[in-house]
Amino acid sequence: MPTFMDVHEGFVGATAQDLQAAHDADLRIEGEEGVHFERAWLDPVSGKAWCISHGPSKEAVMRVHERAGHPTAEVYEVPIEVS
Amino acid sequence: MPTFMDVHEGFVGATAQDLQAAHDADLRIEGEEGVHFERAWLDPVSGKAWCISHGPSKEAVMRVHERAGHPTAEVYEVPIEVS
């Protein structure tokens, strides 16, 4: 299953509770698209957030985020990973 | 220890070996700055890469990447994370 990195903007001043609520909204519906959001990180100063997910396609990831109320056009397939 | 997300551009067509070599170059010197690079992801189509690290400051993360030969000015502290 491909891995995706997506990028959000506009979360200046968001809190841990805000990110958890957004993540929970994704988790509630992700199964309908065969997607799983693994981790998300937020910088409340720049308002940027990033999510790592696994799913069948970039479009499926985008649909989950859109339906959950935080759409983004910036979704990148990341087939190469190191740790 | 704060967590950071950094963003690189210009890796169009890079391979898993390229990313591993860049990551290894970071790992060899990161200890001198008190930084640890945890994971990195690469999209060879857009040429974008992202790293998650832990360290004392954004500047320390930037110094490791610069000394390792792949500088970036885009380093964000991400104090909020969910999984």
Backbone of each chain as nested JSON, in Angstrom:
{
  "chains": [
    {"id": "A", "residues": [
      {"number": 1, "name": "MET", "atoms": {"N": [0.861, -1.201, 0.0], "CA": [0.0, 0.0, 0.0], "C": [0.891, 1.244, 0.0]}},
      {"number": 2, "name": "PRO", "atoms": {"N": [0.722, 2.133, -0.959], "CA": [1.57, 3.328, -1.015], "C": [1.45, 4.204, 0.236]}},
      {"number": 3, "name": "THR", "atoms": {"N": [2.513, 4.942, 0.495], "CA": [2.58, 5.891, 1.604], "C": [2.497, 7.303, 1.026]}},
      {"number": 4, "name": "PHE", "atoms": {"N": [1.819, 8.185, 1.763], "CA": [1.632, 9.563, 1.306], "C": [1.998, 10.548, 2.412]}},
      {"number": 5, "name": "MET", "atoms": {"N": [2.582, 11.671, 1.987], "CA": [2.793, 12.819, 2.875], "C": [1.871, 13.914, 2.39]}},
      {"number": 6, "name": "ASP", "atoms": {"N": [1.038, 14.453, 3.275], "CA": [0.25, 15.6, 2.847], "C": [0.515, 16.797, 3.732]}},
      {"number": 7, "name": "VAL", "atoms": {"N": [0.272, 17.964, 3.165], "CA": [0.64, 19.225, 3.793], "C": [-0.592, 20.114, 3.872]}},
      {"number": 8, "name": "HIS", "atoms": {"N": [-0.806, 20.681, 5.047], "CA": [-1.918, 21.617, 5.269], "C": [-1.363, 22.966, 5.695]}},
      {"number": 9, "name": "GLU", "atoms": {"N": [-2.107, 24.012, 5.408], "CA": [-1.744, 25.365, 5.832], "C": [-2.931, 25.956, 6.587]}},
      {"number": 10, "name": "GLY", "atoms": {"N": [-2.667, 27.02, 7.339], "CA": [-3.759, 27.785, 7.922], "C": [-4.12, 27.396, 9.345]}},
      {"number": 11, "name": "PHE", "atoms": {"N": [-3.251, 26.591, 10.002], "CA": [-3.546, 26.18, 11.378], "C": [-2.772, 27.008, 12.413]}},
      {"number": 12, "name": "VAL", "atoms": {"N": [-2.605, 28.302, 12.118], "CA": [-1.895, 29.171, 13.068], "C": [-2.653, 29.183, 14.402]}},
      {"number": 13, "name": "GLY", "atoms": {"N": [-1.926, 28.928, 15.481], "CA": [-2.524, 28.953, 16.811], "C": [-3.312, 27.72, 17.186]}},
      {"number": 14, "name": "ALA", "atoms": {"N": [-3.321, 26.707, 16.319], "CA": [-4.072, 25.489, 16.644], "C": [-3.43, 24.776, 17.837]}},
      {"number": 15, "name": "THR", "atoms": {"N": [-4.266, 24.047, 18.563], "CA": [-3.815, 23.36, 19.779], "C": [-3.729, 21.852, 19.538]}},
      {"number": 16, "name": "ALA", "atoms": {"N": [-3.193, 21.169, 20.535], "CA": [-3.134, 19.709, 20.477], "C": [-4.544, 19.133, 20.354]}},
      {"number": 17, "name": "GLN", "atoms": {"N": [-5.503, 19.773, 21.034], "CA": [-6.887, 19.306, 20.964], "C": [-7.442, 19.474, 19.55]}},
      {"number": 18, "name": "ASP", "atoms": {"N": [-7.104, 20.593, 18.915], "CA": [-7.55, 20.833, 17.533], "C": [-7.009, 19.746, 16.602]}},
      {"number": 19, "name": "LEU", "atoms": {"N": [-5.71, 19.43, 16.751], "CA": [-5.119, 18.431, 15.855], "C": [-5.727, 17.059, 16.125]}},
      {"number": 20, "name": "GLN", "atoms": {"N": [-5.938, 16.764, 17.413], "CA": [-6.543, 15.469, 17.74], "C": [-7.952, 15.377, 17.153]}},
      {"number": 21, "name": "ALA", "atoms": {"N": [-8.713, 16.453, 17.232], "CA": [-10.083, 16.447, 16.697], "C": [-10.062, 16.251, 15.181]}},
      {"number": 22, "name": "ALA", "atoms": {"N": [-9.124, 16.911, 14.501], "CA": [-9.025, 16.759, 13.047], "C": [-8.612, 15.33, 12.69]}},
      {"number": 23, "name": "HIS", "atoms": {"N": [-7.647, 14.803, 13.442], "CA": [-7.176, 13.431, 13.201], "C": [-8.3, 12.427, 13.464]}},
      {"number": 24, "name": "ASP", "atoms": {"N": [-9.042, 12.629, 14.55], "CA": [-10.158, 11.725, 14.868], "C": [-11.217, 11.753, 13.767]}},
      {"number": 25, "name": "ALA", "atoms": {"N": [-11.437, 12.936, 13.189], "CA": [-12.416, 13.05, 12.095], "C": [-11.951, 12.235, 10.882]}},
      {"number": 26, "name": "ASP", "atoms": {"N": [-10.639, 12.241, 10.62], "CA": [-10.099, 11.393, 9.541], "C": [-10.28, 9.91, 9.88]}},
      {"number": 27, "name": "LEU", "atoms": {"N": [-9.934, 9.548, 11.109], "CA": [-9.962, 8.13, 11.499], "C": [-11.371, 7.55, 11.422]}},
      {"number": 28, "name": "ARG", "atoms": {"N": [-12.377, 8.392, 11.686], "CA": [-13.753, 7.89, 11.675], "C": [-14.194, 7.438, 10.291]}},
      {"number": 29, "name": "ILE", "atoms": {"N": [-13.645, 8.059, 9.249], "CA": [-14.127, 7.737, 7.884], "C": [-13.069, 7.113, 6.984]}},
      {"number": 30, "name": "GLU", "atoms": {"N": [-11.815, 7.055, 7.438], "CA": [-10.73, 6.618, 6.552], "C": [-10.948, 5.21, 5.996]}},
      {"number": 31, "name": "GLY", "atoms": {"N": [-11.594, 4.35, 6.811], "CA": [-11.789, 2.963, 6.383], "C": [-12.636, 2.85, 5.123]}},
      {"number": 32, "name": "GLU", "atoms": {"N": [-13.542, 3.813, 4.942], "CA": [-14.413, 3.785, 3.751], "C": [-13.622, 4.003, 2.466]}},
      {"number": 33, "name": "GLU", "atoms": {"N": [-12.419, 4.579, 2.604], "CA": [-11.564, 4.835, 1.435], "C": [-10.338, 3.917, 1.423]}},
      {"number": 34, "name": "GLY", "atoms": {"N": [-10.247, 3.022, 2.407], "CA": [-9.092, 2.129, 2.472], "C": [-7.808, 2.84, 2.849]}},
      {"number": 35, "name": "VAL", "atoms": {"N": [-7.955, 3.976, 3.543], "CA": [-6.801, 4.804, 3.931], "C": [-6.556, 4.635, 5.43]}},
      {"number": 36, "name": "HIS", "atoms": {"N": [-5.297, 4.76, 5.867], "CA": [-5.033, 4.891, 7.296], "C": [-4.042, 6.017, 7.538]}},
      {"number": 37, "name": "PHE", "atoms": {"N": [-4.448, 6.959, 8.368], "CA": [-3.555, 8.056, 8.757], "C": [-2.737, 7.609, 9.956]}},
      {"number": 38, "name": "GLU", "atoms": {"N": [-1.431, 7.603, 9.742], "CA": [-0.526, 7.041, 10.761], "C": [-0.11, 8.074, 11.799]}},
      {"number": 39, "name": "ARG", "atoms": {"N": [0.436, 9.196, 11.349], "CA": [0.888, 10.237, 12.274], "C": [0.635, 11.596, 11.638]}},
      {"number": 40, "name": "ALA", "atoms": {"N": [0.521, 12.625, 12.495], "CA": [0.392, 14.002, 12.007], "C": [1.15, 14.917, 12.96]}},
      {"number": 41, "name": "TRP", "atoms": {"N": [1.717, 15.967, 12.388], "CA": [2.523, 16.931, 13.143], "C": [2.033, 18.333, 12.808]}},
      {"number": 42, "name": "LEU", "atoms": {"N": [2.099, 19.227, 13.787], "CA": [1.595, 20.585, 13.602], "C": [2.568, 21.605, 14.178]}},
      {"number": 43, "name": "ASP", "atoms": {"N": [2.817, 22.635, 13.399], "CA": [3.565, 23.81, 13.856], "C": [2.565, 24.949, 13.998]}},
      {"number": 44, "name": "PRO", "atoms": {"N": [2.163, 25.289, 15.224], "CA": [1.136, 26.324, 15.39], "C": [1.639, 27.728, 15.074]}},
      {"number": 45, "name": "VAL", "atoms": {"N": [2.947, 27.894, 14.905], "CA": [3.497, 29.218, 14.574], "C": [3.302, 29.513, 13.083]}},
      {"number": 46, "name": "SER", "atoms": {"N": [3.73, 28.575, 12.226], "CA": [3.542, 28.774, 10.776], "C": [2.145, 28.356, 10.332]}},
      {"number": 47, "name": "GLY", "atoms": {"N": [1.477, 27.539, 11.162], "CA": [0.156, 27.03, 10.789], "C": [0.2, 25.848, 9.843]}},
      {"number": 48, "name": "LYS", "atoms": {"N": [1.395, 25.287, 9.647], "CA": [1.517, 24.135, 8.759], "C": [1.333, 22.822, 9.516]}},
      {"number": 49, "name": "ALA", "atoms": {"N": [0.757, 21.856, 8.828], "CA": [0.619, 20.52, 9.395], "C": [0.948, 19.502, 8.311]}},
      {"number": 50, "name": "TRP", "atoms": {"N": [1.433, 18.345, 8.74], "CA": [1.819, 17.271, 7.824], "C": [1.229, 15.967, 8.347]}},
      {"number": 51, "name": "CYS", "atoms": {"N": [0.758, 15.131, 7.427], "CA": [0.237, 13.812, 7.797], "C": [0.952, 12.751, 6.967]}},
      {"number": 52, "name": "ILE", "atoms": {"N": [1.236, 11.631, 7.601], "CA": [1.704, 10.434, 6.894], "C": [0.543, 9.434, 6.891]}},
      {"number": 53, "name": "SER", "atoms": {"N": [0.224, 8.947, 5.7], "CA": [-0.866, 7.978, 5.59], "C": [-0.49, 6.865, 4.629]}},
      {"number": 54, "name": "HIS", "atoms": {"N": [-1.273, 5.819, 4.676], "CA": [-1.15, 4.713, 3.732], "C": [-2.52, 4.545, 3.089]}},
      {"number": 55, "name": "GLY", "atoms": {"N": [-2.53, 4.294, 1.784], "CA": [-3.816, 4.153, 1.12], "C": [-3.641, 3.752, -0.321]}},
      {"number": 56, "name": "PRO", "atoms": {"N": [-4.77, 3.563, -1.012], "CA": [-4.703, 3.076, -2.383], "C": [-4.276, 4.138, -3.389]}},
      {"number": 57, "name": "SER", "atoms": {"N": [-4.522, 5.418, -3.098], "CA": [-4.206, 6.473, -4.07], "C": [-4.185, 7.829, -3.366]}},
      {"number": 58, "name": "LYS", "atoms": {"N": [-3.554, 8.767, -4.034], "CA": [-3.538, 10.157, -3.569], "C": [-4.968, 10.695, -3.48]}},
      {"number": 59, "name": "GLU", "atoms": {"N": [-5.783, 10.337, -4.453], "CA": [-7.161, 10.847, -4.486], "C": [-7.954, 10.337, -3.281]}},
      {"number": 60, "name": "ALA", "atoms": {"N": [-7.722, 9.094, -2.873], "CA": [-8.425, 8.55, -1.706], "C": [-8.048, 9.332, -0.448]}},
      {"number": 61, "name": "VAL", "atoms": {"N": [-6.764, 9.645, -0.308], "CA": [-6.3, 10.44, 0.847], "C": [-6.984, 11.815, 0.816]}},
      {"number": 62, "name": "MET", "atoms": {"N": [-7.029, 12.413, -0.361], "CA": [-7.645, 13.735, -0.488], "C": [-9.131, 13.688, -0.143]}},
      {"number": 63, "name": "ARG", "atoms": {"N": [-9.81, 12.621, -0.567], "CA": [-11.249, 12.528, -0.266], "C": [-11.497, 12.438, 1.233]}},
      {"number": 64, "name": "VAL", "atoms": {"N": [-10.686, 11.68, 1.956], "CA": [-10.88, 11.579, 3.413], "C": [-10.715, 12.958, 4.041]}},
      {"number": 65, "name": "HIS", "atoms": {"N": [-9.638, 13.647, 3.701], "CA": [-9.397, 14.969, 4.298], "C": [-10.523, 15.951, 3.935]}},
      {"number": 66, "name": "GLU", "atoms": {"N": [-10.987, 15.865, 2.695], "CA": [-12.044, 16.794, 2.281], "C": [-13.334, 16.513, 3.052]}},
      {"number": 67, "name": "ARG", "atoms": {"N": [-13.7, 15.245, 3.144], "CA": [-14.934, 14.888, 3.855], "C": [-14.826, 15.204, 5.35]}},
      {"number": 68, "name": "ALA", "atoms": {"N": [-13.598, 15.144, 5.887], "CA": [-13.406, 15.422, 7.32], "C": [-13.351, 16.925, 7.606]}},
      {"number": 69, "name": "GLY", "atoms": {"N": [-13.373, 17.732, 6.535], "CA": [-13.456, 19.172, 6.739], "C": [-12.143, 19.923, 6.668]}},
      {"number": 70, "name": "HIS", "atoms": {"N": [-11.062, 19.24, 6.267], "CA": [-9.78, 19.96, 6.13], "C": [-9.096, 19.52, 4.834]}},
      {"number": 71, "name": "PRO", "atoms": {"N": [-9.673, 19.96, 3.701], "CA": [-9.127, 19.558, 2.404], "C": [-7.731, 20.116, 2.163]}},
      {"number": 72, "name": "THR", "atoms": {"N": [-6.955, 19.387, 1.382], "CA": [-5.68, 19.902, 0.892], "C": [-5.421, 19.333, -0.495]}},
      {"number": 73, "name": "ALA", "atoms": {"N": [-4.809, 20.153, -1.34], "CA": [-4.413, 19.695, -2.665], "C": [-2.983, 19.156, -2.652]}},
      {"number": 74, "name": "GLU", "atoms": {"N": [-2.297, 19.357, -1.521], "CA": [-0.877, 18.975, -1.462], "C": [-0.721, 17.586, -0.845]}},
      {"number": 75, "name": "VAL", "atoms": {"N": [-0.779, 16.583, -1.701], "CA": [-0.576, 15.197, -1.254], "C": [0.485, 14.589, -2.172]}},
      {"number": 76, "name": "TYR", "atoms": {"N": [1.522, 14.042, -1.578], "CA": [2.644, 13.494, -2.336], "C": [2.811, 12.022, -2.012]}},
      {"number": 77, "name": "GLU", "atoms": {"N": [2.937, 11.203, -3.037], "CA": [3.291, 9.803, -2.778], "C": [4.769, 9.747, -2.438]}},
      {"number": 78, "name": "VAL", "atoms": {"N": [5.111, 9.04, -1.367], "CA": [6.508, 8.966, -0.918], "C": [6.939, 7.498, -0.882]}},
      {"number": 79, "name": "PRO", "atoms": {"N": [7.325, 6.979, -2.058], "CA": [7.68, 5.563, -2.136], "C": [9.022, 5.234, -1.49]}},
      {"number": 80, "name": "ILE", "atoms": {"N": [9.794, 6.264, -1.144], "CA": [11.13, 6.037, -0.588], "C": [11.159, 6.566, 0.834]}},
      {"number": 81, "name": "GLU", "atoms": {"N": [11.613, 5.725, 1.761], "CA": [11.612, 6.1, 3.18], "C": [12.828, 5.496, 3.853]}},
      {"number": 82, "name": "VAL", "atoms": {"N": [13.414, 6.228, 4.777], "CA": [14.495, 5.658, 5.597], "C": [14.217, 5.966, 7.061]}},
      {"number": 83, "name": "SER", "atoms": {"N": [14.785, 5.148, 7.934], "CA": [14.681, 5.401, 9.382], "C": [15.883, 4.779, 10.06]}}
    ]},
    {"id": "B", "residues": [
      {"number": 1, "name": "MET", "atoms": {"N": [12.937, 17.122, 24.425], "CA": [13.679, 17.583, 23.233], "C": [12.67, 17.887, 22.125]}},
      {"number": 2, "name": "PRO", "atoms": {"N": [12.707, 19.091, 21.588], "CA": [11.747, 19.441, 20.527], "C": [11.853, 18.548, 19.293]}},
      {"number": 3, "name": "THR", "atoms": {"N": [10.753, 18.444, 18.588], "CA": [10.672, 17.694, 17.331], "C": [10.582, 18.694, 16.177]}},
      {"number": 4, "name": "PHE", "atoms": {"N": [11.222, 18.356, 15.067], "CA": [11.248, 19.242, 13.895], "C": [10.875, 18.479, 12.639]}},
      {"number": 5, "name": "MET", "atoms": {"N": [10.161, 19.187, 11.757], "CA": [9.9, 18.704, 10.401], "C": [10.688, 19.602, 9.464]}},
      {"number": 6, "name": "ASP", "atoms": {"N": [11.513, 19.007, 8.607], "CA": [12.169, 19.861, 7.616], "C": [11.841, 19.371, 6.215]}},
      {"number": 7, "name": "VAL", "atoms": {"N": [11.939, 20.308, 5.293], "CA": [11.499, 20.085, 3.918], "C": [12.657, 20.403, 2.975]}},
      {"number": 8, "name": "HIS", "atoms": {"N": [12.88, 19.504, 2.044], "CA": [13.914, 19.695, 1.015], "C": [13.249, 19.664, -0.356]}},
      {"number": 9, "name": "GLU", "atoms": {"N": [13.891, 20.338, -1.307], "CA": [13.423, 20.331, -2.697], "C": [14.599, 19.915, -3.585]}},
      {"number": 10, "name": "GLY", "atoms": {"N": [14.285, 19.549, -4.817], "CA": [15.359, 19.338, -5.794], "C": [15.831, 17.908, -5.924]}},
      {"number": 11, "name": "PHE", "atoms": {"N": [15.096, 16.949, -5.318], "CA": [15.509, 15.552, -5.401], "C": [14.734, 14.771, -6.468]}},
      {"number": 12, "name": "VAL", "atoms": {"N": [14.423, 15.429, -7.576], "CA": [13.706, 14.745, -8.659], "C": [14.542, 13.566, -9.159]}},
      {"number": 13, "name": "GLY", "atoms": {"N": [13.922, 12.402, -9.222], "CA": [14.604, 11.216, -9.726], "C": [15.535, 10.537, -8.733]}},
      {"number": 14, "name": "ALA", "atoms": {"N": [15.572, 11.028, -7.492], "CA": [16.455, 10.407, -6.498], "C": [15.973, 8.99, -6.181]}},
      {"number": 15, "name": "THR", "atoms": {"N": [16.901, 8.147, -5.789], "CA": [16.607, 6.746, -5.502], "C": [16.64, 6.484, -4.002]}},
      {"number": 16, "name": "ALA", "atoms": {"N": [16.235, 5.269, -3.644], "CA": [16.327, 4.853, -2.24], "C": [17.781, 4.923, -1.767]}},
      {"number": 17, "name": "GLN", "atoms": {"N": [18.698, 4.567, -2.641], "CA": [20.116, 4.623, -2.275], "C": [20.553, 6.063, -2.021]}},
      {"number": 18, "name": "ASP", "atoms": {"N": [20.065, 6.985, -2.836], "CA": [20.398, 8.402, -2.633], "C": [19.897, 8.886, -1.275]}},
      {"number": 19, "name": "LEU", "atoms": {"N": [18.653, 8.535, -0.949], "CA": [18.1, 8.994, 0.33], "C": [18.847, 8.349, 1.491]}},
      {"number": 20, "name": "GLN", "atoms": {"N": [19.166, 7.065, 1.35], "CA": [19.92, 6.397, 2.418], "C": [21.289, 7.048, 2.601]}},
      {"number": 21, "name": "ALA", "atoms": {"N": [21.943, 7.392, 1.506], "CA": [23.271, 8.026, 1.592], "C": [23.171, 9.391, 2.278]}},
      {"number": 22, "name": "ALA", "atoms": {"N": [22.137, 10.156, 1.935], "CA": [21.956, 11.474, 2.561], "C": [21.654, 11.315, 4.058]}},
      {"number": 23, "name": "HIS", "atoms": {"N": [20.803, 10.346, 4.376], "CA": [20.439, 10.092, 5.777], "C": [21.674, 9.627, 6.568]}},
      {"number": 24, "name": "ASP", "atoms": {"N": [22.454, 8.743, 5.971], "CA": [23.665, 8.257, 6.649], "C": [24.642, 9.405, 6.914]}},
      {"number": 25, "name": "ALA", "atoms": {"N": [24.719, 10.341, 5.967], "CA": [25.607, 11.501, 6.151], "C": [25.14, 12.341, 7.343]}},
      {"number": 26, "name": "ASP", "atoms": {"N": [23.818, 12.47, 7.507], "CA": [23.289, 13.164, 8.69], "C": [23.63, 12.391, 9.97]}},
      {"number": 27, "name": "LEU", "atoms": {"N": [23.395, 11.091, 9.934], "CA": [23.572, 10.269, 11.144], "C": [25.025, 10.284, 11.619]}},
      {"number": 28, "name": "ARG", "atoms": {"N": [25.966, 10.385, 10.683], "CA": [27.379, 10.359, 11.067], "C": [27.761, 11.556, 11.918]}},
      {"number": 29, "name": "ILE", "atoms": {"N": [27.095, 12.703, 11.72], "CA": [27.513, 13.922, 12.432], "C": [26.457, 14.475, 13.385]}},
      {"number": 30, "name": "GLU", "atoms": {"N": [25.255, 13.913, 13.363], "CA": [24.165, 14.515, 14.138], "C": [24.481, 14.616, 15.634]}},
      {"number": 31, "name": "GLY", "atoms": {"N": [25.238, 13.63, 16.142], "CA": [25.547, 13.608, 17.57], "C": [26.311, 14.84, 18.019]}},
      {"number": 32, "name": "GLU", "atoms": {"N": [27.096, 15.401, 17.117], "CA": [27.877, 16.594, 17.469], "C": [26.986, 17.797, 17.729]}},
      {"number": 33, "name": "GLU", "atoms": {"N": [25.765, 17.745, 17.226], "CA": [24.816, 18.853, 17.43], "C": [23.686, 18.453, 18.38]}},
      {"number": 34, "name": "GLY", "atoms": {"N": [23.738, 17.233, 18.909], "CA": [22.683, 16.778, 19.808], "C": [21.369, 16.516, 19.107]}},
      {"number": 35, "name": "VAL", "atoms": {"N": [21.454, 16.242, 17.798], "CA": [20.26, 16.032, 16.968], "C": [20.141, 14.545, 16.648]}},
      {"number": 36, "name": "HIS", "atoms": {"N": [18.898, 14.07, 16.474], "CA": [18.717, 12.727, 15.904], "C": [17.644, 12.775, 14.822]}},
      {"number": 37, "name": "PHE", "atoms": {"N": [18.009, 12.328, 13.647], "CA": [17.045, 12.234, 12.545], "C": [16.349, 10.883, 12.638]}},
      {"number": 38, "name": "GLU", "atoms": {"N": [15.029, 10.948, 12.786], "CA": [14.263, 9.728, 13.057], "C": [13.822, 9.034, 11.773]}},
      {"number": 39, "name": "ARG", "atoms": {"N": [13.156, 9.769, 10.889], "CA": [12.664, 9.187, 9.638], "C": [12.747, 10.238, 8.535]}},
      {"number": 40, "name": "ALA", "atoms": {"N": [12.814, 9.764, 7.295], "CA": [12.786, 10.676, 6.142], "C": [12.007, 10.008, 5.024]}},
      {"number": 41, "name": "TRP", "atoms": {"N": [11.301, 10.833, 4.258], "CA": [10.458, 10.355, 3.154], "C": [10.801, 11.154, 1.902]}},
      {"number": 42, "name": "LEU", "atoms": {"N": [10.722, 10.512, 0.753], "CA": [11.08, 11.179, -0.504], "C": [10.053, 10.865, -1.584]}},
      {"number": 43, "name": "ASP", "atoms": {"N": [9.655, 11.915, -2.292], "CA": [8.841, 11.786, -3.492], "C": [9.734, 12.1, -4.686]}},
      {"number": 44, "name": "PRO", "atoms": {"N": [10.184, 11.098, -5.425], "CA": [11.119, 11.366, -6.528], "C": [10.469, 12.064, -7.717]}},
      {"number": 45, "name": "VAL", "atoms": {"N": [9.142, 12.156, -7.735], "CA": [8.455, 12.834, -8.839], "C": [8.519, 14.36, -8.638]}},
      {"number": 46, "name": "SER", "atoms": {"N": [8.119, 14.827, -7.461], "CA": [8.193, 16.273, -7.184], "C": [9.591, 16.686, -6.739]}},
      {"number": 47, "name": "GLY", "atoms": {"N": [10.387, 15.707, -6.292], "CA": [11.726, 16.022, -5.769], "C": [11.722, 16.533, -4.348]}},
      {"number": 48, "name": "LYS", "atoms": {"N": [10.576, 16.427, -3.67], "CA": [10.496, 16.889, -2.284], "C": [10.851, 15.776, -1.31]}},
      {"number": 49, "name": "ALA", "atoms": {"N": [11.48, 16.166, -0.205], "CA": [11.774, 15.222, 0.873], "C": [11.472, 15.889, 2.202]}},
      {"number": 50, "name": "TRP", "atoms": {"N": [11.12, 15.059, 3.181], "CA": [10.781, 15.536, 4.523], "C": [11.524, 14.685, 5.538]}},
      {"number": 51, "name": "CYS", "atoms": {"N": [12.009, 15.34, 6.598], "CA": [12.67, 14.611, 7.69], "C": [12.022, 14.995, 9.01]}},
      {"number": 52, "name": "ILE", "atoms": {"N": [11.858, 14.007, 9.86], "CA": [11.48, 14.25, 11.255], "C": [12.718, 14.043, 12.117]}},
      {"number": 53, "name": "SER", "atoms": {"N": [13.003, 15.038, 12.957], "CA": [14.17, 14.941, 13.826], "C": [13.83, 15.451, 15.221]}},
      {"number": 54, "name": "HIS", "atoms": {"N": [14.72, 15.14, 16.139], "CA": [14.631, 15.662, 17.499], "C": [15.961, 16.356, 17.778]}},
      {"number": 55, "name": "GLY", "atoms": {"N": [15.922, 17.496, 18.422], "CA": [17.171, 18.197, 18.687], "C": [16.929, 19.413, 19.541]}},
      {"number": 56, "name": "PRO", "atoms": {"N": [18.021, 20.108, 19.888], "CA": [17.901, 21.244, 20.803], "C": [17.314, 22.487, 20.148]}},
      {"number": 57, "name": "SER", "atoms": {"N": [17.461, 22.645, 18.831], "CA": [16.985, 23.861, 18.174], "C": [16.89, 23.643, 16.668]}},
      {"number": 58, "name": "LYS", "atoms": {"N": [16.121, 24.511, 16.036], "CA": [16.014, 24.518, 14.586], "C": [17.384, 24.738, 13.949]}},
      {"number": 59, "name": "GLU", "atoms": {"N": [18.166, 25.615, 14.546], "CA": [19.485, 25.934, 13.991], "C": [20.4, 24.711, 14.027]}},
      {"number": 60, "name": "ALA", "atoms": {"N": [20.3, 23.911, 15.076], "CA": [21.134, 22.705, 15.168], "C": [20.771, 21.731, 14.049]}},
      {"number": 61, "name": "VAL", "atoms": {"N": [19.48, 21.578, 13.797], "CA": [19.023, 20.706, 12.701], "C": [19.566, 21.234, 11.367]}},
      {"number": 62, "name": "MET", "atoms": {"N": [19.466, 22.54, 11.174], "CA": [19.955, 23.138, 9.925], "C": [21.456, 22.94, 9.76]}},
      {"number": 63, "name": "ARG", "atoms": {"N": [22.198, 23.062, 10.862], "CA": [23.662, 22.885, 10.759], "C": [24.016, 21.469, 10.337]}},
      {"number": 64, "name": "VAL", "atoms": {"N": [23.328, 20.46, 10.869], "CA": [23.631, 19.074, 10.471], "C": [23.375, 18.901, 8.982]}},
      {"number": 65, "name": "HIS", "atoms": {"N": [22.226, 19.345, 8.512], "CA": [21.898, 19.184, 7.091], "C": [22.889, 19.954, 6.209]}},
      {"number": 66, "name": "GLU", "atoms": {"N": [23.278, 21.126, 6.655], "CA": [24.221, 21.924, 5.845], "C": [25.58, 21.224, 5.766]}},
      {"number": 67, "name": "ARG", "atoms": {"N": [26.072, 20.765, 6.906], "CA": [27.385, 20.095, 6.927], "C": [27.335, 18.778, 6.154]}},
      {"number": 68, "name": "ALA", "atoms": {"N": [26.175, 18.139, 6.12], "CA": [26.039, 16.861, 5.4], "C": [25.857, 17.071, 3.898]}},
      {"number": 69, "name": "GLY", "atoms": {"N": [25.736, 18.331, 3.485], "CA": [25.702, 18.612, 2.054], "C": [24.322, 18.799, 1.446]}},
      {"number": 70, "name": "HIS", "atoms": {"N": [23.286, 18.85, 2.294], "CA": [21.937, 19.088, 1.753], "C": [21.206, 20.102, 2.641]}},
      {"number": 71, "name": "PRO", "atoms": {"N": [21.67, 21.358, 2.559], "CA": [21.077, 22.411, 3.396], "C": [19.622, 22.684, 3.041]}},
      {"number": 72, "name": "THR", "atoms": {"N": [18.867, 23.112, 4.036], "CA": [17.514, 23.626, 3.791], "C": [17.226, 24.725, 4.797]}},
      {"number": 73, "name": "ALA", "atoms": {"N": [16.474, 25.728, 4.345], "CA": [16.041, 26.796, 5.25], "C": [14.675, 26.484, 5.837]}},
      {"number": 74, "name": "GLU", "atoms": {"N": [14.044, 25.416, 5.335], "CA": [12.673, 25.096, 5.766], "C": [12.682, 24.064, 6.883]}},
      {"number": 75, "name": "VAL", "atoms": {"N": [12.803, 24.543, 8.099], "CA": [12.755, 23.67, 9.276], "C": [11.7, 24.238, 10.215]}},
      {"number": 76, "name": "TYR", "atoms": {"N": [10.748, 23.408, 10.612], "CA": [9.638, 23.84, 11.449], "C": [9.624, 23.049, 12.75]}},
      {"number": 77, "name": "GLU", "atoms": {"N": [9.515, 23.732, 13.865], "CA": [9.313, 23.017, 15.125], "C": [7.865, 22.53, 15.16]}},
      {"number": 78, "name": "VAL", "atoms": {"N": [7.669, 21.263, 15.492], "CA": [6.314, 20.681, 15.515], "C": [6.02, 20.147, 16.92]}},
      {"number": 79, "name": "PRO", "atoms": {"N": [5.609, 21.047, 17.823], "CA": [5.386, 20.639, 19.206], "C": [4.133, 19.8, 19.394]}},
      {"number": 80, "name": "ILE", "atoms": {"N": [3.29, 19.73, 18.358], "CA": [2.017, 19.009, 18.476], "C": [2.034, 17.838, 17.501]}},
      {"number": 81, "name": "GLU", "atoms": {"N": [1.732, 16.656, 18.047], "CA": [1.788, 15.43, 17.214], "C": [0.687, 14.494, 17.67]}},
      {"number": 82, "name": "VAL", "atoms": {"N": [0.103, 13.794, 16.71], "CA": [-0.864, 12.749, 17.049], "C": [-0.53, 11.485, 16.255]}},
      {"number": 83, "name": "SER", "atoms": {"N": [-0.971, 10.366, 16.788], "CA": [-0.772, 9.091, 16.059], "C": [-1.868, 8.132, 16.495]}}
    ]}
  ]
}
